[in-house]
Amino acid sequence: MNLPERLASLYPGRALQSYVLWKIRSDPAYAAVRDALGTRERSLVDVGCGIGLLAFYLREHGYEAHIIGIDFDSRKIELARKAATRYRKIDFVTGDARNPLPQDHTIVLLDVLHYFDPASQKQILANAARAGTCVMLRQPVRDSSWRYRLTRFVDAAARLFGWMKAESLHYPSREEIVAAFDGFRGEIKPLWGRMPYNNYFFVFRR
């Protein structure tokens, strides 16, 4: 059984398993986080963890430190908890991304900010900057590209049909994200892969 199939087998139901197979095979974010981890000994907090895929992906690639997954959607947290029984030192909790985070962790936010209003985005980024020794974000950004327009359409549909519990849709610019990490060394690159979305990968290190 290959990696996508192993991770899909953690979840119940053909529809959810198909979603996991598609995500692992097509979404470059998991490999980007894996490759950017400078140390595999520091605990990691996955803000907006969803059904826990990043944690399980990292475990399968040798990351053995404690992982905490936080998500507002209790349905997804329950799925993540049930799937996590094969792994050690992974905890999933229901929580608000705007709350303070544990100190001196690696902080990961994959596709989180645009579901919050601008003031909340600033709070989330400030919390990450205070807590993180390294902060990684995969985030669709606001610009004039066709990718941005398509991203807005797809996310609005996901929110409409209930897969994403979101208060609103507000996409930050690259500059707004970078401004929150004064004093960090930053790396930014497009993270499109085979997907059409306007995603960029940000890595900030103290």
Protein Blocks (a to p, Z undefined) as FASTA:
>chain_A
ZZklmmmmmpgcjklmmmmmmmmmmmmklmmmmmmmmbfkbccddehklnommmmmmmmn
opabdcddddfblmlmmmmmmmmmmpghiacddddfkbccdehiacddehkllmpcfklm
mmmmmmmmmmpmbdcdddddddfbfklmmmmmmmmmmmmnomaccfbdcdddfklmmmmm
ghiacdddddfkjafbfcdcddddZZ
